[in-house]
Amino acid sequence: MKITYSTTTKLRLLSQFQNVNESLKVFADYHNVGAGSLKRWIQQHLTGGLANLERPVHNRRYPKKLKLRTVRDYRNHRLPTKEILLKYDIHGLSQLRNWVIGKEPVRKRVRKIGRKVSYEEKIEIVKWVLKHNHDYKQAAQKFDITYSRAYAWTQKYEQANDWTALKDRRGETRGRQPADREKQLLKEIRDLKAKLREREVQIAFSKKLIEISNREVKRPNDIKRFKK
């Protein structure tokens, strides 16, 4: 199952990587992140800052002309794949590969039903993850759950800073009367505050890294600037 990372998580990892002496591969392995993903986030931040790291709300559609140009650059001009990805702002190497071989990606979803986990156990799992430096892989093995569930519950708690965010509220609203206007407004205010807090964290991380983008180097996407 493909793991998705929030903008805040990406920025946190980039900030941590900047402050350690480990190689990119060692750092990526330790944090259970693909080295290719980490390189791509670094390049995206160097070339476009915070906005370039944010995931689009909807799947991006690429025009046919752009696809043809990328294939031409790859086949005729022999440009490296990384350079093509940056040149045309393509987020996935698999997309480029499919265009080159003349095949559009086919999305298949396989749903795996996991065991039922109580609210109290979710709290225990998230506490363990936070205590062990966000080691989702080890948490999945220890508590017999999937990596994605450990990640999702931790993200829910960190974004809301409230354990009740882990409660399963499916079916609670059945048969109830709609909440009155005051309760709706309070909920909207809480949601906005949570989004504002997360945005402030993202901006703080990005400011901490942005000076790297201003260093004088020959190539603007050179990830080695993270280690200078």
C-alpha positions in Angstrom: 0.0 0.0 0.0 1.3 3.4 -1.0 2.0 5.7 2.0 1.1 9.4 1.6 2.8 12.0 3.7 1.4 15.3 4.9 3.1 18.6 4.0 4.0 19.0 7.7 5.6 15.6 7.9 7.7 16.2 4.8 8.9 19.5 6.2 9.7 17.9 9.6 11.8 15.2 7.9 13.6 17.7 5.7 14.4 19.8 8.8 15.7 16.8 10.7 17.8 15.6 7.8 19.4 19.1 7.5 20.6 18.8 11.1 22.1 15.3 11.1 25.4 13.9 9.8 23.8 10.8 8.3 23.7 10.1 4.6 20.4 10.5 2.8 20.1 6.7 2.4 20.8 6.0 6.1 18.4 8.8 7.2 15.6 7.6 4.8 16.0 4.0 6.0 15.9 5.0 9.6 12.7 6.9 9.2 11.1 4.3 6.9 10.9 6.7 4.0 12.0 5.9 0.4 15.3 7.6 -0.4 13.8 8.6 -3.8 10.9 10.3 -2.1 13.2 12.2 0.2 15.3 13.4 -2.7 12.2 14.5 -4.6 10.9 16.5 -1.6 14.3 18.2 -1.3 14.3 19.2 -4.9 10.7 20.3 -4.8 11.4 22.6 -1.8 14.5 24.0 -3.4 12.7 24.8 -6.6 9.3 25.9 -5.3 9.4 26.2 -1.6 6.4 25.2 0.6 3.8 25.4 -2.2 5.8 22.8 -4.2 5.5 20.3 -1.3 1.8 20.5 -0.9 -0.3 17.7 -2.2 -3.1 18.7 -4.7 -6.6 18.2 -3.5 -7.4 16.3 -6.8 -5.2 14.1 -8.9 -3.3 16.2 -11.3 -4.2 15.9 -15.0 -1.4 16.4 -17.5 -2.2 17.8 -21.0 -1.3 15.6 -24.0 1.2 18.1 -25.4 3.2 18.0 -22.2 3.2 14.2 -22.2 4.6 14.3 -25.8 7.3 16.8 -24.9 8.5 14.7 -22.0 8.6 11.6 -24.2 10.6 13.5 -26.8 13.0 14.8 -24.2 13.5 11.3 -22.9 13.9 9.5 -26.2 15.4 12.1 -28.6 17.3 14.5 -26.3 18.3 11.8 -23.8 17.6 14.0 -20.8 17.9 12.3 -17.4 14.6 11.3 -15.8 15.2 13.5 -12.8 15.8 16.5 -15.0 12.6 15.9 -16.9 10.5 15.5 -13.7 11.8 18.9 -12.5 11.5 20.6 -15.9 7.8 19.7 -16.3 6.9 19.5 -12.6 5.9 15.9 -12.7 5.5 14.3 -9.3 5.7 10.6 -10.2 8.5 8.7 -12.0 5.9 6.0 -12.8 3.8 8.5 -14.8 6.8 9.3 -17.0 7.6 5.7 -17.5 4.0 4.9 -18.6 4.0 7.8 -21.1 7.3 6.6 -22.6 6.0 3.0 -23.1 2.7 4.4 -24.3 0.6 3.2 -21.5 -1.5 5.2 -19.0 -1.5 4.0 -15.4 -4.3 1.8 -14.3 -5.3 2.4 -10.7 -6.3 -0.7 -8.7 -7.5 -0.6 -5.1 -7.3 -3.6 -3.0 -9.0 -3.2 0.3 -7.6 -5.1 3.2 -9.8 -5.4 6.3 -7.7 -5.0 9.4 -8.6 -6.1 12.9 -10.8 -4.0 15.1 -8.9 -1.6 17.4 -10.5 0.0 20.4 -10.2 3.7 21.2 -8.0 3.0 24.2 -5.6 0.8 22.1 -5.3 3.6 19.5 -4.2 5.9 22.2 -1.6 3.4 23.4 -0.3 2.9 19.8 0.0 6.6 19.1 1.8 7.2 22.5 4.2 4.4 21.5 4.8 5.9 18.1 5.5 9.4 19.6 7.8 7.9 22.2 9.8 5.9 19.5 10.5 8.7 17.1 7.5 8.0 14.7 8.7 4.4 14.0 5.5 3.4 12.2 7.0 0.2 10.8 7.9 -1.2 14.2 4.5 -0.1 15.6 2.8 -2.0 12.9 4.7 -5.2 13.8 4.3 -4.7 17.6 0.6 -4.1 17.6 -0.4 -6.2 14.6 -1.8 -3.4 12.5 -0.9 -1.9 9.1 1.7 0.8 8.7 -0.9 3.1 7.2 -3.2 2.8 10.3 -0.4 3.7 12.7 0.5 6.6 10.5 -3.1 7.9 10.1 -3.9 7.7 13.8 -0.7 9.5 14.7 -1.4 12.2 12.2 -5.0 12.7 13.4 -3.8 13.2 17.0 -0.9 15.5 16.0 -3.1 17.7 13.9 -6.0 18.0 16.4 -3.8 17.7 19.6 -6.8 15.9 21.1 -7.1 12.2 21.9 -10.8 12.3 21.0 -9.8 12.7 17.3 -9.1 8.9 17.4 -12.6 8.0 18.3 -14.6 6.1 15.7 -17.7 8.2 15.1 -19.2 6.2 12.3 -22.9 5.8 12.9 -23.1 8.2 15.8 -25.2 10.8 13.9 -27.9 8.3 12.8 -31.2 9.2 14.2 -30.0 12.4 15.7 -31.3 15.9 15.1 -28.9 18.2 13.2 -26.7 20.2 15.6 -27.8 23.7 16.3 -26.1 26.6 14.7 -24.0 27.5 17.7 -22.5 24.0 17.9 -21.8 24.1 14.2 -20.0 27.4 14.5 -17.9 26.2 17.4 -16.8 23.1 15.4 -15.9 25.3 12.4 -13.9 27.5 14.7 -12.0 24.5 16.1 -11.3 23.2 12.7 -10.1 26.5 11.4 -7.8 26.9 14.5 -6.4 23.4 13.9 -5.7 24.2 10.2 -4.1 27.6 11.2 -1.8 25.8 13.8 -0.7 23.3 11.2 -0.1 26.1 8.6 2.0 28.0 11.2 4.1 24.9 11.8 4.6 24.4 8.0 5.6 28.0 7.5 8.1 27.8 10.4 9.7 24.7 9.0 9.8 26.2 5.5 11.4 29.4 6.8 14.0 27.3 8.5 14.9 25.7 5.2 14.3 28.5 2.7 17.8 30.1 3.2 19.2 27.0 1.6 17.4 28.0 -1.7 19.4 31.2 -1.8 22.8 29.7 -1.7 24.8 30.2 -4.9 25.2 27.0 -6.8 25.3 26.1 -10.4 22.1 24.0 -10.4 19.0 25.2 -8.5 17.9 21.6 -7.7 21.2 20.4 -6.3 20.3 18.5 -3.1 23.8 18.7 -1.9 23.0 22.2 -0.6 21.2 20.5 2.2 24.5 19.4 3.5 26.7 22.5 3.0 
